[in-house]
Amino acid sequence: MSAAKLLLVEDDPSLSELLEFRFKNEGYDVRATSDGDEALMLAAEDVPDLIILDWMIEGTSGIEVCRQLRRAKDTAHVPIIMLTAREAEDDRIRGLDTGADDYLTKPFSPRELLARVSAVMRRVRPALAGETIELGDIKLDPVAHRVERRGRTLQLGPTEYRLLKFFMESPGRVFSRGQLLDGVWGTESDIELRTVDVHIRRLRKAITVDDAKDPIRTVRSAGYSIEST
């Protein structure tokens, strides 16, 4: 398998140099920039496998870069890990709402970031296997990594894709937030339960087509399930 392409967007020169060195040593193909506008250009020119994005950068802000990457067809699926000095929970939720898949608050250990990147890459670059899963009018092809509804291809972020696949493999079953965290993010994850609600909202929005019924059911005090439409 070719080296994973990583785009590092960080305006602290010493931190950027350190992270670039560490990731290259781990076998990643790294491109780095401190500027949000250049980051958008680099991502469009050669779509990376993963983006590490600082919130406070030169030019276009990190949060706006994240938003634009999610709107662009070619980068909508690319995992984004945001770095920030902001510790408030509302800021973390805002970052996730904008499209980030993970969030790391400064100061952090480069070893922890490496571990998080490795975890994300294991999820988004597994060995391709499996057959198409169909539930009602939704069709998920795990080989092509494509989701269709009523013949229309849907644009899902990597976390929303994994969440939908997890649901579709057990239709009708109610999963608690904790079970979803374990099944979609992994048992080693320290992500907060509230993160599940953020991604459920994003998934619902992504699979909305015309007047099609929302297949995701909220079960009060229990969790979520997916039903055939």
C-alpha positions as CSV (number, residue, x, y, z in Angstrom):
1,M,0.0,0.0,0.0
2,S,1.3,3.5,-0.9
3,A,2.2,5.9,1.9
4,A,-0.7,7.8,3.3
5,K,-0.8,11.4,2.2
6,L,-1.1,13.8,5.2
7,L,-1.7,17.6,4.9
8,L,-0.4,19.4,8.0
9,V,-1.8,23.0,8.6
10,E,-0.1,24.6,11.5
11,D,1.3,28.1,11.9
12,D,3.7,27.4,14.8
13,P,7.0,26.8,13.0
14,S,8.6,24.7,15.7
15,L,5.5,22.5,16.2
16,S,5.0,22.1,12.5
17,E,8.6,21.1,12.0
18,L,8.4,18.6,14.9
19,L,5.2,17.0,13.6
20,E,6.4,16.9,10.0
21,F,9.5,15.1,11.2
22,R,7.6,12.6,13.4
23,F,5.0,11.7,10.7
24,K,7.6,11.3,7.9
25,N,9.5,9.0,10.3
26,E,6.3,7.0,10.6
27,G,6.1,6.6,6.8
28,Y,3.6,9.3,5.9
29,D,3.9,11.5,2.8
30,V,3.6,15.0,4.5
31,R,2.9,18.4,3.0
32,A,2.8,21.3,5.4
33,T,1.6,24.9,5.3
34,S,0.8,27.6,7.8
35,D,-1.7,29.4,5.6
36,G,-5.4,28.5,5.4
37,D,-5.8,29.6,1.8
38,E,-2.8,27.6,0.7
39,A,-4.2,24.6,2.6
40,L,-7.3,24.7,0.5
41,M,-5.3,25.0,-2.7
42,L,-3.0,22.0,-1.7
43,A,-6.0,19.9,-0.8
44,A,-7.7,20.6,-4.1
45,E,-4.5,19.9,-6.1
46,D,-3.7,16.6,-4.5
47,V,-6.4,15.2,-2.2
48,P,-4.8,14.0,1.1
49,D,-5.8,10.9,3.0
50,L,-6.0,12.9,6.2
51,I,-5.7,16.6,7.3
52,I,-4.3,17.9,10.6
53,L,-5.7,21.4,10.9
54,D,-5.0,24.1,13.4
55,W,-7.9,26.4,14.4
56,M,-5.8,29.6,14.5
57,I,-3.8,29.9,11.3
58,E,-2.8,32.6,8.8
59,G,-5.3,33.6,6.1
60,T,-8.5,31.8,6.1
61,S,-9.2,30.4,9.7
62,G,-9.0,26.7,10.4
63,I,-12.7,26.5,11.2
64,E,-13.6,28.0,7.8
65,V,-11.0,25.8,6.0
66,C,-12.8,22.8,7.6
67,R,-16.1,24.1,6.4
68,Q,-15.0,24.6,2.8
69,L,-13.3,21.2,2.7
70,R,-16.5,19.6,3.7
71,R,-18.4,21.5,1.1
72,A,-16.1,20.5,-1.7
73,K,-16.9,17.2,-3.4
74,D,-13.3,15.9,-3.6
75,T,-12.5,16.5,0.0
76,A,-15.8,16.0,1.7
77,H,-14.8,12.5,2.8
78,V,-11.3,13.3,4.0
79,P,-10.8,12.9,7.8
80,I,-9.9,16.1,9.6
81,I,-8.2,16.3,13.1
82,M,-8.4,19.8,14.5
83,L,-5.7,21.3,16.8
84,T,-6.6,24.2,19.0
85,A,-5.8,26.0,22.2
86,R,-9.5,26.4,22.8
87,E,-10.6,24.2,25.7
88,A,-14.3,25.2,26.0
89,E,-16.7,22.4,25.3
90,D,-18.8,24.7,23.0
91,D,-15.6,25.2,20.8
92,R,-15.1,21.5,20.6
93,I,-18.7,21.0,19.5
94,R,-18.4,23.8,17.0
95,G,-15.4,22.1,15.5
96,L,-17.2,18.8,15.2
97,D,-20.4,20.5,13.9
98,T,-18.3,22.2,11.2
99,G,-17.0,18.8,10.0
100,A,-13.9,17.8,12.1
101,D,-13.7,14.1,12.9
102,D,-11.5,14.5,16.0
103,Y,-10.2,17.3,18.2
104,L,-7.0,17.7,20.1
105,T,-6.4,20.6,22.6
106,K,-2.9,22.2,22.9
107,P,-0.6,21.4,24.5
108,F,-0.6,17.8,23.5
109,S,1.9,15.0,23.1
110,P,3.0,14.3,19.5
111,R,2.7,10.6,20.5
112,E,-1.0,11.1,21.2
113,L,-1.5,12.8,17.9
114,L,0.3,10.0,16.1
115,A,-1.9,7.4,17.9
116,R,-5.1,9.3,16.9
117,V,-4.0,9.6,13.3
118,S,-3.1,5.9,13.2
119,A,-6.5,5.0,14.6
120,V,-8.3,7.1,12.0
121,M,-6.2,5.6,9.2
122,R,-7.0,2.1,10.3
123,R,-10.7,2.9,10.1
124,V,-10.7,4.7,6.7
125,R,-8.2,2.4,4.9
126,P,-9.2,-1.1,5.8
127,A,-8.8,-4.0,3.5
128,L,-11.6,-3.8,1.0
129,A,-14.1,-6.6,1.5
130,G,-17.8,-7.2,1.8
131,E,-20.9,-7.0,-0.3
132,T,-23.4,-4.1,-0.8
133,I,-25.7,-3.6,2.2
134,E,-29.3,-2.5,1.4
135,L,-31.9,-1.2,3.8
136,G,-35.1,0.2,2.3
137,D,-34.0,2.8,-0.3
138,I,-30.5,3.1,1.1
139,K,-27.6,1.2,-0.6
140,L,-24.1,1.1,0.9
141,D,-21.2,-0.3,-1.1
142,P,-18.3,-1.0,1.3
143,V,-15.9,-1.8,-1.6
144,A,-16.5,1.4,-3.5
145,H,-17.1,3.3,-0.2
146,R,-20.3,4.8,-1.8
147,V,-23.8,5.4,-0.4
148,E,-26.8,5.9,-2.6
149,R,-30.4,6.7,-1.8
150,R,-33.2,6.6,-4.4
151,G,-30.4,6.4,-7.0
152,R,-28.7,9.5,-5.8
153,T,-25.1,9.3,-4.5
154,L,-24.8,10.8,-1.0
155,Q,-21.8,12.8,0.3
156,L,-20.9,11.5,3.7
157,G,-17.9,12.3,5.9
158,P,-15.8,9.4,7.1
159,T,-17.3,9.3,10.5
160,E,-20.9,9.5,9.2
161,Y,-20.1,6.7,6.7
162,R,-18.9,4.4,9.5
163,L,-21.8,5.3,11.6
164,L,-24.3,4.5,8.9
165,K,-22.5,1.2,8.0
166,F,-22.6,0.2,11.7
167,F,-26.3,0.9,11.9
168,M,-27.1,-0.9,8.6
169,E,-25.3,-4.0,9.7
170,S,-27.9,-4.3,12.6
171,P,-31.1,-2.8,11.4
172,G,-33.8,-2.3,14.1
173,R,-31.3,-2.8,17.0
174,V,-31.2,0.1,19.4
175,F,-27.6,1.2,20.3
176,S,-26.7,3.3,23.3
177,R,-24.3,6.2,22.8
178,G,-21.7,4.2,24.6
179,Q,-22.2,1.2,22.2
180,L,-21.9,3.5,19.2
181,L,-18.7,5.0,20.6
182,D,-17.2,1.6,21.0
183,G,-18.4,0.3,17.6
184,V,-17.7,3.3,15.5
185,W,-14.8,5.1,17.3
186,G,-13.2,2.2,19.1
187,T,-13.0,1.1,22.7
188,E,-9.7,3.1,23.1
189,S,-11.5,6.4,22.3
190,D,-11.9,9.0,25.0
191,I,-14.5,11.0,22.9
192,E,-17.4,12.4,24.8
193,L,-20.9,10.8,24.5
194,R,-22.2,14.1,23.3
195,T,-20.1,13.7,20.2
196,V,-22.4,10.9,19.1
197,D,-25.4,13.3,19.0
198,V,-23.3,15.7,16.8
199,H,-22.6,13.0,14.2
200,I,-26.1,11.6,14.3
201,R,-27.3,15.1,13.3
202,R,-24.8,15.3,10.5
203,L,-25.7,11.8,9.3
204,R,-29.4,12.6,9.2
205,K,-28.7,15.7,7.2
206,A,-26.4,13.8,4.8
207,I,-29.0,11.1,4.0
208,T,-31.9,13.4,3.6
209,V,-33.3,13.1,0.0
210,D,-36.4,14.9,-1.2
211,D,-39.3,13.8,1.0
212,A,-37.8,10.5,2.1
213,K,-38.5,9.4,5.6
214,D,-35.7,9.8,8.2
215,P,-34.6,6.2,8.9
216,I,-32.8,7.0,12.1
217,R,-35.0,6.6,15.2
218,T,-34.2,8.3,18.5
219,V,-35.2,6.1,21.4
220,R,-35.6,8.2,24.5
221,S,-33.2,7.3,27.3
222,A,-31.9,4.4,25.2
223,G,-30.1,5.6,22.1
224,Y,-30.6,5.3,18.4
225,S,-31.5,2.7,15.7
226,I,-32.0,2.6,12.0
227,E,-35.3,1.3,10.4
228,S,-36.2,0.3,6.9
229,T,-38.0,3.1,5.1
